[in-house]
């Protein structure tokens, strides 16, 4: 399982209402640039891999669900699958979650896969936020 990391700006953006997990569109994109928890705040701060061969610029949408039980809220997302088609998808090591509805495309978190991955033609990569489906992205208690 990849390592979850939160962008520091996310907590402020959450509190001031930038993110509405009931109505906003959230996407994941692939990057091979090391994210900075303190310096990266919007999508423009952290480049994604080049689009093509089954990878679409901007990444893919994950459907978010929110559930509260005894004062603890869990935000979960559906798995996203990237499949190389017509050639390889460029090397990537990081999966980045962001709010596509927000004007600035604010970043939320990233998952570090430890080393660069390349998808050859016909290969697929499934983004799993955790080992459950839908996978828990984070909890607030």
N, C-alpha and C positions, 0 to 999 in steps of 0.2 A: 504494500500500500504506500502511496506517495505521502510526503510530509505536507500537512496543512500549514499555511502561513498567512497571517492577516496583515493587510496594509494598514499602517497606523492611522491614516486619515479616515478610514472607514468608520471608526467609532464616533468621530465628530459628525460625519455626514449622516450617520444613522440617527443621532440625537436631534439634528436640526431638520430632519425630514426629507433628505435627498432621496432616500430609499423607501419605497412602499412595496413590501414583499407580496402584497395581495394583488397589485395591479401593474407594476412595472415589468418590463421584459428584461430578463437576465440572460447573458450569454457567456460562453467560455471560448477562449481563443488559445492558440498555441504560440509559444515564444521560445526562442533559444538564447535570449538575453537575460542575464541574471537580474531578477527583480530586486528593488530596494524598498524595504518596508517603510522607511522614513522619507524617501525622496519621491517615490512614485505614488501619484494620487489619482490620475486620470489616464484613460487608455492611451492618449497621445504620449504619455511619459514612458511607456514600455512597448517597444515594437513587437508586432506579431510576425510570424513567418510569412513568406511570400505565398499569395493565393495561387491555386492551381492544382490539377491532378486530384480533385476531390476535396480540397480544402478551400473554403469560401472565405474571402476577406470579412473580418468581423467575427468569425467563428460560428458557433451553432447555439441555438436557444436551448436552455434547460427550463423545464416547468417547475416552478417553486411551490412548495406547500409549507404551511405554518401550522404548528400544533402546540397547544399549551396544556400542560398537566401539572397540577399543584404548584403553580407559580414558575415553572421552568418552561421556556418556549424553545422549540426546536425548529430551525429553518432547514428544509431539505430540498434537494433538487434531483430531477430525473437524470439518468445516465445519458451521456451524449456519445455518439459513435462517429468517428472519422474514418473513412475508407478511401484508400488511394485508388484512383481510377485514371488510366491513361498514362501512368508514370508514377514516380515516387513523390510522396509528400515530404517537404523539406525537413531537415533535422530540427527537433524541438526537445526541450527538457522540462519546460514549465507549462502548466495549464492554468490559465488566468480567468477568474470570474469577475465580471463587471456588470454594471447597470446600463443597459443599452438605451433605456428610456431617459435617463438623466441627461441634461443638456451637455455636460462635460464628459459623459461616459465614465463615471466614477468607478474606480477599482475597489474590489472587496477583499479578495484573497487569491492566493496562488498555491499550487501543489507542485512540489519539486520531486521529479522522478529519479534524481540521483545521477543520471547521465543522459546524454543526447540519444533520442530515438529517431529512427527514420522508418517510414512506412513505404515498403515497396509496392508496386502495382498489385492490387488485389488484397493487400493486407489491411486489417482494421485495428483501430485503437479505441477502447472504451474508457471514457472518463468516469470514474467512480469516486464520488465524494467521500464515501465510507463503504463499509462492507454490507450495507443494507440497501434495499431498493424501495422507495427512493432513498438516496443516501443523505444522511445528516451532514449539513455544511457547518453549522455552528449552533450552539445553545446559549440562551441567556437565562440566568437564574436570579 
